[in-house]
Amino acid sequence: ERRVHRQRRDAVENAPDAEPDQQARVREDRAHYEQGPSRGEDEAARGRLGQGARAPPRRHRRAPGRQQGGRRAVPRARDEERGPRGGELPPQARGEGVGERHRRRRRVGGAAGGAKDSWTERLQANSEIKDLRKELRNKDDEIKSLRIEKVSLETEVFGCKQEIESLERNYDELERDYSELETSKAQNSEAEIQLQALTTEHTAMTAQLNATCADLEEIKTRAKADLQAKEDSWRGRESELLFEMSVLKSRAGKIVQDDAVDGTGGDDDEDDPAILKARIEERDRRISELEEQLQSGEQLRRALHNRIQELRGNIRVYVRTRPFLPSDGSSTQSSIDILPDGESLQIQGKHVGETHSFKFDKVFAPSTGQDLVFDEVSEFVQSALDGYHVCLFSYGQTGSGKTHTMQGSGNAAMRGIIPRAVEQVLSQAALMQSQRWTFTIKASFLEIYNEDLRDLLVNVNADGSTKARDSRSAAKLSIKRTAEGKSYVDGINMVDIDVGDRSTGLSQLESVMAAAARSRSVATTKMNAQSSRSHSVFMLHLCGRNDESGTVVQGALNLCDLAGSERLDRSGASSDAKRLKETQAINKSLSALGDVFTSLANGSKHVPFRNSKLTYLLQDCLSGDGKALMFVNLSPTLQSSPESLCSLRFAQRVNQVELGAAKKRVTYSSR
């Protein structure tokens, strides 16, 4: 241990880079080692041993005169020959004997053992101090490196702060640009919607004008033919009259000759031309009167027929054929021929020369405008104000004009049944206010997509204003029944229509229709560029109250635009999994609607209203408590003739359904 300590001490003393304080401590330790332990350290060592401290292990003493390595060394001098140490007298001077010297040596040996223990602890402490100093130097180095790293990090943080400030400025600029883009996008979206509406309106107007021109051309051709026939008839009649005139002249000349011979005048003026002309005029007048009577009789017959249909509760069926569109190609040969009575039509079959005839409550020609179509259904809208549940729904193949009939386009002549119905309701409600009636009107709009109910007005406030789009985050809709057994949609958004101000109410309707158009599910197919992939149902909930009489009237007007029935091969939906699923859901719900009508026509006790969401929603209107009208929309093209024939056969079955007399929902309070 001494050798190791000495080597370490020499290494510290001889090290050129050793610190002064380290060299000073090493010199002090060396002097202390050469002097030996002091009296205080000796006593401290004895005290530790006396207290039970463990003594250092006993070492074997080397033989005198031998050094380390086995070489002979000079014998160590005795204590007496070493001279005084620490200021003490030699033993001879002190007069000690041999026994006393042995006892003293034992005492000195014990003190040396305590000093050795103290020296070991000091070496351990010095080693620990050295380790701690080394660790301190390492920590100092770490602190220096950390300070350097701190400066670097502070520089980096400063750069990051500047970069963050720059990014924040860029973010603010981007946010402003984004808001501007959103505004521009909203404006562009509104402009696109308006453009699309105008384009649709222009297309519909052009198609209707083309249909009108075709009708006028047909009328012109018929008029020319009639004119030619009348000219031929008048020419023949003129020849006959000229012949009769010549005969009359010859006969008159003969009579004059006979009178001259006999001296008498004829009193028979049966063959006088003036009398004949008067008789002809009387006959024409009589024919005109009979034609007027026939026309009024036809009107009376139709009114009585409608009354009988209403009493029997039959579902009215109207058929409307759309005009040719630019997408139909250049061919204008129609597969449907509408007869002049306005109730019958003929359609071509699969084979050449094969025709099928049908008769319904009303058949509209392609040139019939939206206003004339609404005139025929306006009485149903009035029935809703009177307290009935009324349902108007359009049925037909994709691209046959169902959405155009129900919703239309624009705000002018191309408006459909829905905006015209709301306009009529607002007008009638304003008139009934003079009779001390107060009306509240609430509108809702939903679609049935893949047998799921979706609220199309989820982004519209209760007053009709548009709110921020929330990606259809509304609650799930469900159809429920009241205690009275009436159907309603739970969780749907209701929009209050202003009844007092007609212009405000119409403005609210426009925003509602625009919001619904943006939210409705449409897609492009081979048969229609804007094919509706869902059933849409627009519902007006009407409530009228007369405080004087205590009468409360509750009516409902359901206007349904059904999704188009289509074949997979023609629509091209079989190649797209999503379109295939949509088409299957549409055809399944329409099939469920057909099953309901079949059960109603057969008078079955069980009607499968719950087989689809559509029939379950319209149960009140189809179960005898309300009135129903079905629009069958047809395409005039020859390619669509099979689908049109299927639609007409379905409509014929529906027209035979008797729901029974409709019931009003009117309550009277006791006064």
ABEGO torsion letter per residue (X at the ends): XAAAAAAAAAAAAABAABBAAAAAAAAAAAAAAAAEBBAAAAAAAAAAAAAGBBBBBBBBBBBBGBBBGGBBBBBBBBAAAAEBBGGBBBAAAAGBBAAAAAAAAAAAAAAAAAAAAAAAAAAAAAAAAAAAAAAAAAAAAAAAAAAAAAAAAAAAAAAAAAAAAAAAAAAAAAAAAAAAAAAAAAAAAAAAAAAAAAAAAAAAAAAAAAAAAAAAAAAAAAAAAAAAAAAAAAAAAAAAAAAAAAAAAAAAAAAAAAAAAAGBBBABAAABAAAAAAAAAAAAAAAAAAAAAAAAAAAAAAAAAAAAAAAAGBBBBBBBBBBBBAAAEABABBABBBBAAGABBBBBBABBGBBBBBBBABBBBAABBAAAAAAAAAAAAAAAAAGBBBBBBBBEBBGAGAAAAAAEBEABAABBAAAAAAAAAAAAAAAAAAAGBBBBBBBBBBBBBGGBBBBAAAABBAAGBBBBBAGGABBBBBBBBBAAGBBBBBGBBBBBBBAABAAAAAAAAAAAAAAAAAABBBBBBAABABBBABBBBBBBBBBBBBAAAGBBBBBBBBBBBBBBBBBAAAAGAAABAAAAAAAAAAAAAAAAAAAAAAAAAAGBABBBAAABAAAAAAAAAAAGABBBBBBBBBBABAAAAAAAAAAAAAAAAAAABBAEBBBBBBBBBBX
